[in-house]
Amino acid sequence: MFERTCDLIENLYKDNIVPGVSYAVIKPGEVLTKVIGNSQLIPKVEKLKAGMLYDMASLTKVVGTTTVILKLFEDNKISIDDKVKDYLPLFKDDRVTIRHLLTHTSALNGYIPHRNELNAQELIEAMYTLKVGDWLGKKVVYTDTGLILLGEIIQKIYNKPVQTVIMQEILQPLQLFESTFNPDPGLCVPTEVQKNGKVLKGIVHDPKARILGKYCGSAGLFMSLNDLIKFSNWIIHNSQNRVLKDKTISKLFNDWTPNGTLGRSLGWDLRYRNDGVPCIYHTGYTGTFILIDRDSGCGLIVLSNRVHPSSNNQIFLDRRDIIISTFLDEIIN
């Protein structure tokens, strides 16, 4: 099973699209893992090793922030159609709800001048003032802003930074002990080479996450392949009923957009097998992606640093789509 998928993944390295790749194919009762290629090319070529940590980028949204929000739903601390303004009074628009933020249908848009020069408080306050477009609830437009605002709501409820909450409420109970927001650079796969020639290694790639630090719910998490396998198997089986109830996890495999037809779940994207069964899916800008099919008990995890040495790498995005389509096909064929 999944021979075509594995070949396509390994060709990312063989065709010089990424320096190297760590991946896992999860099947009922079996997990295939492989590490191939290099961890970096600059300033010198170094071999990729098993157990290295990757900058998850936006996988932080679903592993961490979304899972905390689901826990708050279970504990009746928040409701999906609560208004954001009820929790964040400085937020300007009283139409936007938690559902809108989770499904990327909030229509929040606009340019924040000199964004990367602001401090954390200035950046958050600028997000509160973003305008809401006329497609509110009608169209999915992916944005980091929604999950950053959800991180602010989490902070309000727990009275702790969102990344601290993720560690305490999600990573530690699930025994994801190799996952961290403060990694040892020596254990990390590097990402992009900056304009000043510095290679980001153990430092989050996303500039908003660097500004916001522990208050960022959209990026910042570093994980190993092994921990993502644990996380995926938890979603598939939840055998010890930790963190979330089984029925809550099951709800992830539904369309939660306001009209129920836009193909987004709670935090997660949805992809569908050829027989119509939904799977949850998410990507990270740095070259990470994950797909979980609870119905079949299968999953796919691909970790790369496709932004090394440069993020100008469109071919990776095209190949990623082919890999996912092939995997979905091979699940049932």
C-alpha positions, -999 to 999 in steps of 0.1 A, spaced: 0 0 0 10 36 -7 39 28 -29 31 57 -53 27 81 -24 60 72 -9 78 75 -43 63 110 -48 75 121 -14 110 108 -19 111 124 -53 109 158 -34 144 151 -23 156 133 -54 145 161 -77 162 187 -55 129 203 -44 137 200 -7 170 194 11 155 163 27 123 148 40 110 129 70 77 112 65 53 86 80 25 66 65 1 53 92 -19 22 85 -40 1 109 -15 -17 131 15 -4 112 35 28 108 61 32 80 87 59 86 116 71 66 142 99 67 160 108 35 184 135 24 199 165 42 189 188 70 205 218 54 225 230 24 238 263 38 263 272 53 274 235 47 256 203 38 245 183 68 228 149 68 192 147 80 188 125 111 159 108 127 144 126 156 152 162 144 127 189 152 109 208 125 93 243 126 57 233 123 45 268 111 7 266 108 5 230 121 7 249 154 -29 260 147 -43 225 146 -21 206 170 -22 233 196 -46 262 194 -76 244 178 -73 215 203 -74 239 232 -105 256 218 -122 222 214 -114 215 251 -130 249 260 -161 238 241 -162 206 260 -159 224 293 -187 248 284 -163 278 287 -171 290 252 -196 283 224 -189 282 187 -212 311 178 -200 334 206 -190 368 194 -153 375 194 -160 409 209 -175 393 240 -140 381 249 -119 408 233 -138 441 239 -113 461 218 -121 440 187 -141 464 164 -167 442 147 -195 426 167 -206 402 139 -175 380 139 -178 348 159 -155 320 170 -169 298 142 -158 325 117 -122 325 131 -119 287 132 -132 282 96 -114 311 81 -146 328 71 -142 359 92 -134 381 61 -108 400 82 -86 418 58 -64 448 54 -27 457 55 -10 465 88 16 492 81 51 484 92 38 452 107 72 436 113 84 466 131 57 466 158 60 451 192 36 424 204 10 447 219 10 470 189 5 441 165 -24 426 185 -41 460 187 -37 465 150 -54 432 143 -84 443 164 -89 471 139 -88 451 107 -119 456 85 -144 428 78 -152 422 41 -186 417 26 -178 380 23 -182 373 60 -194 338 64 -196 333 27 -161 325 16 -130 308 30 -99 331 29 -71 315 49 -54 339 74 -32 337 105 -52 365 121 -81 342 132 -59 318 151 -39 346 167 -72 361 180 -83 327 192 -50 326 211 -59 359 227 -93 344 238 -75 314 253 -52 338 272 -82 357 286 -98 325 298 -67 308 313 -49 340 322 -18 325 307 0 329 273 -15 306 247 17 287 242 20 279 279 -16 266 278 -8 244 247 21 229 266 1 223 298 -32 212 283 -23 194 251 14 185 247 21 172 282 -11 151 286 -6 136 251 30 128 261 45 148 232 77 153 251 98 161 220 75 191 211 84 225 223 82 263 216 117 267 229 139 242 211 176 234 213 188 248 179 212 219 177 182 195 174 164 216 147 162 214 109 170 250 97 146 270 76 153 301 55 185 320 50 177 357 59 188 387 39 217 393 64 229 357 56 218 343 90 202 309 88 171 305 110 176 274 132 155 268 162 140 303 157 104 304 144 103 313 107 70 333 108 78 370 115 45 375 134 53 346 156 87 360 163 71 393 174 43 377 195 65 350 211 45 330 237 14 349 228 12 335 193 -14 308 185 -7 306 148 29 294 147 59 287 169 57 250 177 86 227 169 79 189 167 96 156 157 81 131 133 76 107 162 54 132 182 33 139 151 27 102 147 16 101 184 -7 130 178 -22 114 146 -28 81 163 -45 100 191 -69 116 166 -75 82 150 -80 61 181 -81 82 212 -78 49 230 -72 64 265 -98 92 260 -72 118 269 -76 156 265 -108 154 244 -138 131 243 -141 108 214 -173 125 201 -155 158 200 -127 144 178 -154 129 156 -169 163 150 -137 174 133 -147 153 103 -176 176 94 -179 209 76 -183 237 102 -185 267 79 -216 289 84 -234 274 54 -219 239 58 -206 237 22 -172 255 21 -150 226 31 -135 237 64 -137 220 97 -128 235 131 -93 247 125 -87 220 100 -91 219 62 -111 190 48 -101 167 19 -123 140 6 -116 104 -6 -129 94 -39 -159 77 -21 -167 110 -4 -154 102 31 -139 133 47 -103 135 60 -88 164 80 -58 181 65 -34 210 72 -2 225 59 26 246 73 44 273 53 78 258 61 71 226 42 50 205 67 17 188 61 -5 162 76 -37 143 66 -57 120 89 -84 96 78 -102 83 109 -125 61 89 -98 39 75 -73 44 103 -47 58 79 -26 90 80 1 108 62 28 131 77 54 149 56 80 171 72 104 191 51 122 225 52 111 235 17 120 272 26 157 263 29 176 281 16 148 302 0 110 303 3 108 308 -35 97 272 -41 63 270 -59 71 235 -73 69 221 -38 33 234 -35 23 218 -68 39 185 -58 23 186 -24 -12 186 -40 -3 156 -62 10 137 -31 -23 143 -12 -44 133 -42 -24 102 -47 -26 92 -10 -64 97 -9 -66 75 -40 -44 48 -25 -64 46 7 -93 30 -11 -76 14 -41 
